[in-house]
């Protein structure tokens, strides 16, 4: 079996994320990075929207603090979960 944890990351506030998690019935936790610390540390891609800087959609697979795989760009987004699962299975 695949032993994984899934997290979402965004620049929105924790309060906004909790509302979105409830509204969208998300089965995973959302992490807030309002200060864009991961962008600075990991050089993650962002884009501007209405005066905000948001993260572009990407998937990182990490193990023991090491990034092992990056899926970017993620398009089409509805196929990314299958790509990630295939990668996890072939690299287990």
C-alpha positions as CSV (number, residue, x, y, z in Angstrom):
1,X,0.0,0.0,0.0
2,X,1.1,3.6,-0.6
3,X,1.8,5.4,2.6
4,X,1.5,9.0,1.8
5,X,0.1,12.3,3.1
6,X,-1.4,15.0,1.0
7,X,-1.4,18.7,1.8
8,X,-2.6,21.7,-0.1
9,X,-0.6,25.0,0.0
10,X,-1.7,28.5,-0.7
11,X,-1.1,32.1,0.3
12,X,-4.6,32.5,1.7
13,X,-5.3,32.9,5.4
14,X,-5.9,29.8,7.5
15,X,-9.5,31.0,8.1
16,X,-10.1,31.2,4.3
17,X,-8.6,27.8,3.8
18,X,-10.8,26.3,6.5
19,X,-13.9,27.7,4.8
20,X,-12.6,26.4,1.4
21,X,-11.9,23.0,2.8
22,X,-15.4,22.7,4.2
23,X,-17.1,24.1,1.1
24,X,-15.1,21.9,-1.3
25,X,-15.2,18.8,0.9
26,X,-11.4,18.4,0.7
27,X,-10.0,15.3,2.3
28,X,-6.6,16.8,3.1
29,X,-5.2,19.7,5.2
30,X,-4.4,23.1,3.7
31,X,-1.2,24.9,4.7
32,X,-1.0,28.7,4.7
33,X,2.1,30.5,3.4
34,X,1.0,34.1,3.4
35,X,4.6,35.3,3.6
36,X,5.6,33.2,0.6
37,X,8.5,31.7,2.5
38,X,8.4,28.5,0.3
39,X,8.6,30.6,-2.8
40,X,11.7,32.3,-1.5
41,X,13.3,29.1,-0.2
42,X,12.4,26.8,-3.0
43,X,11.9,29.3,-5.9
44,X,8.3,28.1,-6.4
45,X,6.5,29.7,-9.3
46,X,3.8,32.3,-8.6
47,X,1.5,34.6,-10.6
48,X,-0.3,37.9,-9.8
49,X,-4.1,38.1,-9.4
50,X,-6.0,41.2,-8.2
51,X,-3.0,42.5,-6.2
52,X,-2.1,39.1,-4.7
53,X,0.7,36.8,-5.5
54,X,-0.6,33.2,-5.8
55,X,1.3,29.9,-6.2
56,X,1.0,28.2,-9.6
57,X,-0.3,24.7,-9.5
58,X,2.4,22.1,-9.0
59,X,2.9,18.9,-7.1
60,X,5.9,18.1,-5.0
61,X,6.7,14.6,-3.7
62,X,9.0,14.7,-0.6
63,X,10.5,12.0,1.5
64,X,12.5,12.7,4.7
65,X,12.7,16.4,3.9
66,X,14.0,15.8,0.3
67,X,12.1,16.7,-2.8
68,X,12.1,13.6,-4.9
69,X,9.8,14.6,-7.8
70,X,8.2,17.8,-9.1
71,X,5.2,17.8,-11.4
72,X,5.1,21.2,-13.1
73,X,3.2,22.5,-14.9
74,X,0.2,20.5,-13.8
75,X,-2.0,20.4,-16.8
76,X,-4.6,19.2,-17.2
77,X,-5.1,19.3,-13.4
78,X,-7.7,16.5,-13.3
79,X,-5.0,14.0,-14.5
80,X,-2.4,14.9,-12.0
81,X,-3.6,12.5,-9.2
82,X,-3.2,9.6,-11.6
83,X,0.3,10.8,-12.6
84,X,1.3,11.1,-9.0
85,X,0.0,7.7,-8.1
86,X,1.8,6.1,-11.0
87,X,5.0,7.7,-10.0
88,X,4.6,6.6,-6.4
89,X,3.9,3.0,-7.4
90,X,6.9,2.9,-9.7
91,X,9.2,4.4,-7.1
92,X,8.0,2.5,-4.0
